Amino acid sequence: MADIPVGEAVEAGLQWLTDNAGGFFDGVSAVLLFTVNTVYTLLALPLPPVLIAVFGVLTAAATRSIGLTLFTVLSFALVVGMGLWTQTLETLAVVIIAAAFSILVGVPVGILAASSPRVSFAVRPALDFMQTLPVFVYLVPAVFLFGIGVVPGIVATTVFAIPPAVRLTELGIRQVDGEVLEAARAFGSRPGQVLREVQLPLALPSIMAGVNQVIMLALSMVVVAGLVGAKGLGGVVVNGVTQFDIGAAFEGGIAVVVLAIFLDRVTGALGRRKGAGRRPVAALLARFTSKRPQPDPEAEKAPA
């Protein structure tokens, strides 16, 4: 039985893209490199104690937990003490860029999938493929198209982190009570108005859970991207493993855990607060009622 040359076809396709669209990928690489360098510069601009204080304020405002705030401050102080502050900010910059692109792509696709069964049917196999494909496989085409460095890490991380944003956005919108939607339409609201004023506010907790998962997946993939020359904590861990430097690898792992706990707790708490503070269904429907034209009592009077 003859072998099906799937791998050869993929390789030929990537080679064709490189030969015919090399300038496009070079431009994308330059834009991504400039963006991540800009974000890193902004993060590195304040002194470490100042930025740690900012992280503490964000944690306190989001979680309202003194214990978690102290843990955040002390943990990042430990990262500074281990000499990994620069690498941590490099990783954070990549996570911010990759998560932002994943959310900008995933949330609109999730909205389309929730509003159209055909889009949902077409998107679902692609999401299954993206979630089950081994993470290391993402790095191969990214390196082939963008070369070695931080850019293929951003691209691979973005693609890997998109599925949770799509799935949880679609799930949140589909779980909105149908009676609420019918009531909103009965008041004469347009489809776009229903989406903005009813569906998105009620689906916000699920969407924020998707944002949290996107950030966590982006952080996990950024560490793997250290295998292709990306800087940051991933490079520290990879160098420690390849050089059998147990201490360096362990310190890099601790810094990753500190950053992951901070991002998870802050984004998770923001999602819960958004869900708790959302407008109730009655208030949403009352808003449509107030916009509905009211009958004029004078016009209803019979002529004398």
Steps between C-alpha positions, in 0.01 A plus 500: 500500500643835395571765761300824488760782485326739739827624646647563156192698401522717812870559443439591137226743603725671753778522242259658251394758760862581573586541133192703400407691816835545670465879501164478675636280778803727537264795546291314756818402683620861511164625633484232769859560604440874527180444699651261751806723544272798563299312763818377667645853504187633669512221759871549567476880520416523874739363760423147624363616840261740325367235260470248784292757690281539191453123484405504867244775445350307206476187712339688789251676274403180318496245784456722809719250685778624727664158509512464123627857465787433741574174319518686168738765632727250677499260204608763250760622748632141502516509119710816519722335760558202268612737222214406268311830489599582140407152378167518683412829332599356161266208558222728621533717188466196273201373698327840474551520123402139428196509730381829350514360145332176610215691665459739204459199271326256732221713646358623163519145360317375808228762449459394137491132599230571759285686248544260208478117523688475170794700635496292819501177296791623288705633790464204736733257311765770470484568874523127578807477277662805660440374854617141446806567283817461714636838603845433355351452152387864499861611515609325180301702241547817705879461489486406131311820414643748752843362593652460845417739783208651687271552196428131430435463872236775484337352189489146637373623836223705338373207292520262796304733731210591268265199561395583861399852398282366218340216694419688820370806314268280295394307810424815698286653226312175433416465870315832510135433581290491184209669674721798577594526133138476392403772746777727372389444138138563599601849611619570145876465553722424202727189488813707560335671795396166649859378467650808665240561769385149594711212370849634565425632853337171603777294336780710651593254780551223244696732270725608788560133584613457141735797535647340812559173316655682204753668728587174675549315170707788365728485804545124470581529129744786551714271715498236226596769248835521678596197290509716185709780643234715664636691797345527840432234759457235233859553393616479862323167553618355168861603563485353849372169365741476206800591718377284787502804727235393749516821702445729199215286368334493842529877542351555155215266590431692822485828305254344254280383789504849658396663173234236436343540846494877467336496156255225591381657825466851359317403180287243681396753765419759234278246326312420820455868583373572150250218537386615843471862393316444173161655455215265589263383233221725624725806473604404148141462388398821678756682288325384184164594651622854565612529137165384366284792376227582748147581380394862512196539735382811313500313171282225649223743600194478282416821315221705660 
